[in-house]
């Protein structure tokens, strides 16, 4: 028992220190970052928007797409995956007015999901690059241009990834916490991994890829629920790089209800479990820079949550007066310091993103006890779902994230 | 409201640090006091860095201390309380500084915007520098298209008496406004100079205008020596005006 507890404490702290180092590198990278310079020739880009029943968000999305500034050839394809609502009408209205916006109905097929739709989009286009935006995204006018510049300048780059900001941050406590989580784990750590190990990871949206690379890798894996993470591992294993461009920003809607959030994150976690299983069978995922990526998946999506559970159990048992095994480590203060380190990372993110306010600091202070704990439930749910689907030998169906009605922008 | 709550928080945490008997309370109080001074003095961009470093350092110290000298849960709990109070104090003071600085930035941004929107200086209704530049663009564009002449005049104030300098300047501004053609010529002023842009006029016209100006100034001021000197040059486009203004400034 003693050995188990000591090993847990040591591993937990190694992880925390690792994440702290990545956070500090991320802060360093953000402070020194300069926009990639202009290039002499801008290659052609196909912008792909997979869409399924998106009538409440697609108008704002297309309005933002029409405002994109790009000096090369840019074609925007809305890939309609059997929408039953007014998505088609709205997109067609835009397509009639703007020559570069195209409405593409995707033929029925299996398995359902974003990967299959994107593969179809790739099959009907022939641009040098393609960029993916989710149907609720509103990129800033120069977002794409910056991605292309970075992809063209960095040697051996497969493309580039940008920053995803939360559009509905002020909606409620949940959206505020998601926004804070994105600031740390999506951008700051992404920047830190790039600065430390030359590793970028695709975010599923605001991501640019070279067509030749995706063709070389055989397109998207249609069974992957976290298609972005899965493709990142294959890209890295093939030796490609993905530069991170924090100033290329898109604004995305995040789940406004706990139910929608759990559904979305269970899919992400299940997708990561699929990726873990795939990585365990494929040793190319454990060589060179890919080793760090695979390890990080293993640690973030499995070990860290498991340790969070163990540390919670110890804390509850020790304050309840239950006799704990005597070990030569001050468990309570170690537990407390995990909270302090976690909170310090979040605080650094809001300072770097210049959105310090008493309300945000308050949310940061309670996130460890609230938001972070949900991930234990999420891991349990996704493990059950994944194991059940394996036992029944069935493919898990793609669950689209629920959209929420926002204000239509002018 | 926010500031009030933050001040209360700083005072509350400070009082708790002072009054509670916790491990290392004297040392913590000294560090908290020094931190207040240090965080107030240093550049804004390092305030958070200092705050978070001191919080993490105190945490690291307590962890190491607990590892080697204490493994009693009741004492560990005291360390946690001590760290929480210290963290609360530092964070609320950092937030207070942050809010005060934000209010400062908002105020200077607002005054910058007000300056941009203002057309006239308060005392004499002479144009603001920004408005002068804006209107000069229109004036010079029309002058250029119609192939007319425009003249830039700089009136430099020579007063050596600091006490009366401001009033001399205002008198010169009033004389300027009553000499130039209203709604036709432009005039602005800086601390030591008055600038004019006279359109559709030749060199003789400028000389006549300056003579009238001299007479008006003489009527108002009892000075034997002229309180100003004049520099004039013809301008036909914006670049020439910028150059003339550049020389003047």
Interface residues (C-beta under 8 A of the other chain):
Chain A: X318 X328 X329 X330 X331 X332 X333 X334 X336 X337 X340 X341 X344 X347 X348 X351 X356 X358 X361
Chain B: X2 X5 X6 X48 X52 X55 X56 X59 X60 X62 X63 X66 X67 X70 X71 X73 X76 X77 X79 X80 X83 X87 X91 X95 X98 X99
